[in-house]
Amino acid sequence: MAIPQLLVHDKEDNVGVVVVEGLTAGTDMLCVVTADNTDFRLTANTDIPIGHKVALRALSEGDTVIKYGEDIGKMVAGAGVGDHVHTHNLKTKRW
């Protein structure tokens, strides 16, 4: 059984979370949606640290980011499918 590299919590999420150390650019990730245990594949475009987010679809500046089925912030710069989503392109609504 393969070990997933990315978890998506809800079908409505547009980002997933890296759950392995050392994820490198070009990795064909096994992604699992925990809400229903479905899976899909996605390629990481850059090295992405554990716990950081990956865009599941193209995101533009101003788009709302959905994680855990919740609005967690707005994009301040674009990200393509498989790109790293973090403080360089996402502004959280927590503060």
ROLO-473529 format. One line per 2 residues: number of its first residue (from 1); their letters; for each residue x, y, z of N, C-alpha, C, CB. Coordinates in Angstrom, 2 decimals. Atoms other than C-alpha are relative to their C-alpha. Glycine has a CB too. Layout:
! ROLO-473529
NUM = a = X:Y:Z:X:Y:Z:X:Y:Z:X:Y:Z; ...;
END
This chain:
! ROLO-473529
1 = ma = 0.84:-1.18:0.00:0.00:0.00:0.00:0.89:1.25:0.00:-0.95:0.00:1.22; -0.77:-1.23:0.11:1.36:3.39:-1.03:-0.35:0.98:1.13:-0.23:0.66:-1.36;
3 = ip = 0.20:-1.01:-1.05:1.79:6.15:1.56:-0.27:1.34:-0.68:1.25:0.08:0.95; 0.29:-1.30:0.63:0.14:9.46:0.62:1.02:1.06:0.41:-1.41:0.46:0.38;
5 = ql = -0.88:-1.14:-0.28:2.29:12.56:0.37:-0.81:1.26:0.29:0.95:0.24:-1.18; 0.83:-1.19:-0.15:-0.63:15.02:0.39:-1.37:-0.42:0.50:-0.11:0.78:-1.33;
7 = lv = 1.35:0.25:-0.50:-3.86:15.07:2.40:-0.88:1.20:-0.32:0.01:-0.28:1.53; 1.04:-0.99:0.26:-6.99:16.96:1.37:-1.14:-0.40:0.91:-0.42:0.05:-1.53;
9 = hd = 0.98:0.37:-1.01:-9.62:17.11:4.07:-1.44:0.01:-0.50:0.12:0.91:1.16; 1.37:-0.17:0.45:-12.73:18.14:2.15:-0.01:0.16:-1.51:-0.66:1.24:0.69;
11 = ke = 0.11:-0.10:1.46:-13.88:17.90:-1.49:0.00:1.45:-0.49:-1.27:-0.69:-0.47; 0.04:-1.42:0.38:-14.33:21.70:-1.51:1.36:0.70:0.14:-1.03:0.73:0.85;
13 = dn = -1.31:-0.61:-0.20:-10.69:22.37:-0.52:0.68:0.28:-1.34:0.90:-0.91:0.86; -0.79:-0.27:1.19:-8.49:24.04:-3.12:1.49:-0.05:0.28:-0.36:1.35:-0.57;
15 = vg = -1.38:0.30:-0.36:-5.26:23.28:-1.25:0.02:-1.30:0.81:0.65:1.18:0.81; -0.23:1.18:-0.83:-3.88:20.11:0.32:1.24:0.24:0.84:0.16:-1.27:-0.87;
17 = vv = -1.11:-0.16:-0.92:-1.26:19.62:3.04:1.01:-1.14:-0.20:-0.50:0.02:1.46; -1.08:0.98:0.13:2.10:17.89:2.55:0.19:-0.70:1.35:1.33:0.70:-0.47;
19 = vv = -0.10:0.77:-1.24:2.44:15.09:5.11:1.25:-0.87:0.07:-1.23:-0.86:0.16; -1.27:0.74:-0.03:5.94:13.77:4.36:1.16:0.99:-0.02:0.11:-0.98:-1.20;
21 = eg = -1.22:-0.80:0.04:9.44:15.15:4.88:0.66:-0.14:-1.37:0.99:-0.44:1.12; -0.84:0.09:1.18:11.60:15.97:1.88:-0.73:-0.10:-1.32:0.88:-1.14:0.14;
23 = lt = 0.72:0.03:1.27:8.96:16.41:-0.84:0.73:0.90:-0.99:-1.49:0.45:0.19; -0.79:-0.75:0.97:10.88:17.50:-3.93:-0.79:0.28:-1.28:1.26:-0.76:-0.34;
25 = ag = 0.60:-0.38:1.28:9.95:19.19:-7.18:-0.03:-1.21:-0.93:0.78:1.17:-0.66; 0.15:1.10:0.94:8.67:16.72:-9.75:-0.60:-1.26:0.58:1.30:-0.33:-0.58;
27 = td = 0.59:1.18:-0.63:7.27:14.26:-7.22:-1.45:-0.17:-0.46:0.06:0.12:1.55; 1.38:0.37:0.34:4.13:12.51:-8.48:-0.65:-0.44:1.30:-0.06:-1.14:-1.12;
29 = ml = 0.53:0.24:-1.33:2.21:12.74:-5.22:-1.28:-0.83:-0.03:-0.27:1.31:0.69; 1.26:0.66:-0.29:-0.43:10.32:-4.02:-0.73:0.91:0.98:0.21:-1.47:0.58;
31 = cv = 0.80:-0.93:-0.79:-3.16:12.62:-2.64:-1.27:-0.72:0.43:-0.33:1.29:-0.81; 1.18:0.68:-0.54:-5.94:11.32:-0.39:-0.95:1.04:0.59:0.40:-1.04:1.08;
33 = vt = 1.05:-0.84:-0.56:-9.22:13.08:0.40:-0.55:-0.75:1.22:-1.15:0.31:-1.08; 0.35:0.72:-1.23:-9.88:12.14:4.02:-1.51:-0.09:0.23:0.65:0.66:1.19;
35 = ad = 1.46:0.02:-0.20:-13.62:12.95:3.87:-0.63:-1.28:-0.53:-0.63:1.21:-0.68; 0.60:1.19:0.58:-14.29:9.94:1.65:1.02:-1.06:-0.44:-0.84:0.39:-1.19;
37 = nt = -1.09:0.94:0.27:-10.91:8.16:1.30:0.24:-0.22:-1.50:-0.29:-1.32:0.67; -0.35:0.08:1.42:-10.71:8.82:-2.46:1.42:0.51:-0.17:-1.00:0.83:-0.88;
39 = df = -1.35:-0.48:0.25:-7.36:9.53:-4.04:0.15:0.50:-1.43:1.02:-1.10:0.29; -0.36:-0.50:1.31:-5.79:11.29:-7.00:1.49:0.28:-0.01:-0.81:1.28:-0.37;
41 = rl = -1.43:-0.28:0.14:-2.31:12.17:-8.31:0.17:1.46:-0.37:0.66:-0.94:-1.06; -0.33:-1.39:0.29:-0.70:15.60:-8.52:1.52:0.12:0.06:-0.70:0.99:0.99;
43 = ta = -1.45:-0.19:0.02:2.85:16.68:-9.39:0.37:1.28:0.74:0.52:0.04:-1.45; -0.52:-1.17:-0.72:4.71:19.03:-7.03:0.93:0.77:-0.94:0.75:-0.42:1.30;
45 = nt = -0.82:-0.81:0.89:6.25:21.91:-8.97:1.28:0.50:0.64:-0.79:1.17:-0.49; -1.18:-0.46:-0.74:8.75:22.88:-6.26:0.19:-0.91:1.21:-0.15:1.50:0.45;
47 = di = -0.19:0.65:-1.29:10.26:21.45:-3.09:-0.99:0.64:0.97:1.49:0.12:0.52; 1.01:-0.54:-0.92:7.56:21.81:-0.41:0.17:-0.67:1.36:-1.46:-0.24:-0.56;
49 = pi = -0.20:0.56:-1.34:8.14:21.38:3.34:-1.25:-0.67:0.56:0.45:1.09:0.95; 1.11:0.66:-0.69:6.00:19.12:5.49:-0.85:1.05:0.71:0.54:-1.06:1.01;
51 = gh = 0.92:-0.91:-0.65:2.91:20.90:6.79:-0.41:1.18:-0.85:0.59:0.49:1.26; 0.35:-1.13:0.88:2.83:23.41:3.93:-1.05:-0.44:-1.01:1.26:0.54:-0.73;
53 = kv = 1.12:0.24:0.90:0.05:23.70:1.37:0.44:-0.07:-1.46:-1.05:1.08:0.17; -0.19:0.14:1.44:-0.13:22.78:-2.33:-1.32:0.36:-0.68:0.48:-1.45:-0.38;
55 = al = 1.20:-0.37:0.75:-2.56:24.32:-4.82:-0.53:-1.20:-0.77:0.29:1.18:-0.96; 0.65:1.10:0.72:-5.03:21.74:-6.16:-0.57:0.46:-1.33:-1.10:-0.61:0.86;
57 = ra = 0.44:-0.61:1.25:-6.19:24.11:-8.90:0.70:1.34:-0.11:-1.57:0.17:-0.07; -0.62:-1.31:0.16:-4.90:27.37:-10.33:-0.71:1.01:0.90:-0.05:0.46:-1.50;
59 = ls = 0.52:-1.02:-0.90:-5.34:30.17:-7.80:0.56:1.34:-0.42:0.35:-0.32:1.49; -0.40:-1.34:0.40:-5.25:33.86:-8.71:0.02:0.93:1.20:-0.93:0.55:-1.07;
61 = eg = 0.02:-1.03:-1.05:-4.54:36.93:-6.60:-1.45:0.35:0.31:0.81:1.26:-0.44; 1.35:-0.32:-0.43:-7.68:37.64:-4.57:-0.88:-1.21:0.25:-0.65:0.86:-1.00;
63 = dt = 0.80:1.21:-0.23:-8.97:34.05:-4.60:0.00:-0.39:1.47:0.54:-1.17:-0.84; 0.12:0.54:-1.34:-10.21:32.57:-1.33:0.63:-1.39:0.05:-1.48:-0.04:0.46;
65 = vi = -0.62:1.31:-0.18:-8.18:29.61:-0.06:-0.85:-0.80:0.97:1.48:0.12:0.52; 0.83:0.89:-0.81:-10.23:26.71:1.31:0.83:-1.20:0.44:-1.27:-0.46:-0.79;
67 = ky = -0.71:1.14:-0.62:-8.61:24.19:3.68:-0.88:-0.49:1.14:1.45:0.41:0.52; 0.89:0.60:-1.00:-10.51:21.78:5.97:-1.45:0.43:-0.23:0.44:0.39:1.42;
69 = ge = 1.33:-0.47:0.31:-13.64:23.04:4.18:-0.28:1.41:0.48:-1.00:-0.93:0.58; 0.14:-1.34:-0.58:-13.02:26.50:5.70:0.82:1.02:-0.78:0.43:-0.01:1.47;
71 = di = -0.70:-1.14:0.59:-11.97:29.88:4.31:1.16:0.35:0.94:-0.97:1.24:-0.21; -1.15:-0.30:-0.86:-8.41:30.37:5.64:0.75:1.25:-0.42:0.95:-1.17:0.01;
73 = gk = -0.71:-1.20:0.41:-7.30:33.42:3.66:-0.19:0.31:-1.46:1.45:-0.14:0.29; 0.05:-0.47:1.39:-6.80:35.21:0.36:1.38:-0.11:-0.62:-0.52:1.45:-0.07;
75 = mv = -1.26:0.02:0.75:-4.15:34.74:-2.28:0.44:1.45:-0.26:-0.17:-0.79:-1.35; -0.57:-1.32:0.29:-1.86:37.79:-2.59:0.88:-0.07:-1.25:0.81:0.52:1.20;
77 = ag = -0.70:0.26:1.26:-0.10:36.25:-5.62:-0.54:-1.32:-0.53:1.58:-0.03:0.19; 0.54:1.21:0.60:-1.05:33.51:-8.03:0.81:-1.25:0.31:-0.09:0.18:-1.47;
79 = ag = -0.66:1.31:-0.12:-0.21:29.80:-7.80:-0.66:-0.94:-0.99:-0.10:-0.57:1.47; 0.53:0.99:0.92:-0.58:27.10:-10.41:-0.25:-1.32:0.70:0.96:-0.20:-1.17;
81 = vg = 0.24:1.34:-0.53:-1.70:23.53:-9.88:1.35:-0.63:0.37:-0.78:-0.89:-1.03; -1.24:0.63:-0.46:1.01:21.80:-7.82:1.01:0.96:0.60:0.64:-0.71:-1.12;
83 = dh = -0.91:-1.00:-0.58:2.58:25.05:-6.56:-0.14:0.07:1.51:-0.26:1.38:-0.60; -0.07:-0.23:-1.44:3.59:25.80:-2.98:-0.89:1.20:0.36:1.49:0.24:0.45;
85 = vh = 0.83:-1.09:-0.52:1.03:27.94:-1.10:0.39:0.21:1.45:-1.55:-0.33:-0.14; -0.45:-0.33:-1.37:2.38:29.69:1.99:0.01:1.52:0.14:1.43:-0.61:0.29;
87 = th = 0.02:-1.43:-0.30:3.12:33.17:3.36:0.46:0.88:-1.16:0.85:0.27:1.19; -0.46:-0.80:1.14:4.75:34.30:0.10:-1.13:0.31:-0.99:1.12:-0.73:-0.73;
89 = nl = 1.10:-0.24:0.94:1.43:34.09:-1.76:-1.40:-0.11:0.64:0.09:-0.97:-1.15; 1.27:0.13:-0.74:-1.28:33.68:0.94:0.02:0.90:1.22:-0.25:-1.47:0.42;
91 = kt = 0.18:-0.83:-1.19:-2.50:36.18:3.53:-1.11:-0.65:0.82:-0.35:1.49:-0.37; 0.97:0.64:-0.88:-4.22:34.45:6.42:-1.01:1.00:0.54:0.71:-0.69:1.16;
93 = kr = 1.02:-0.85:-0.63:-7.41:35.83:7.97:0.07:-0.10:1.52:-1.40:-0.38:-0.50; -0.11:0.18:-1.45:-6.26:34.81:11.43:0.53:1.24:0.69:0.90:-1.20:0.32;
95 = w = -0.53:-1.24:-0.57:-4.41:38.11:12.00:0.29:0.99:-1.07:1.25:-0.26:0.81;
END
